[in-house]
């Protein structure tokens, strides 16, 4: 059987002549790529991303853990009212069904939007993260929220929400006053 295959192959390739060209062209046809221009464009894109929130390592929190943080300078009474949910919630962000990368972008943009609109108290619904089948991925978004809110200078304090606002799956966020809001408060107190 092998001899038949070999003789059949020999008959088929009998008239074929090798190519005489010794050049080999490996480049794609088209315009030359300016790699320096590509590098500078990539650098501009990196610099344009002002979002400094890290999505690298995060210290994991338990799905049933209570989150709380207060920057120095925040009065105890203000923090207590935040913790008790006594401030009116002016804005809300829901992170259910979001990836860590999506949540990172949304949290950063949400805080920026709140500041731009003079919002002082907001709520971020992150979920408990206890239904994830992979135990290593439980409470991932919650863990990052705990990290990111501490990393944002505009966040003065945050605390796990009351049960009727989402409980262990949400946090109240107290944001820094804008200059406009400070000026309005100052003017209001001057009129007294």
Secondary structure as UniProt FT lines:
FT   HELIX           2..12
FT   TURN            13..15
FT   HELIX           35..48
FT   TURN            63..64
FT   STRAND          68..70
FT   TURN            72..73
FT   HELIX           76..83
FT   TURN            84..85
FT   STRAND          91..94
FT   TURN            96..97
FT   HELIX           100..116
FT   TURN            117..118
FT   STRAND          121..125
FT   HELIX           135..137
FT   TURN            138..139
FT   HELIX           140..151
FT   TURN            153..154
FT   STRAND          155..160
FT   HELIX           163..165
FT   HELIX           167..169
FT   STRAND          170..175
FT   HELIX           179..190
//
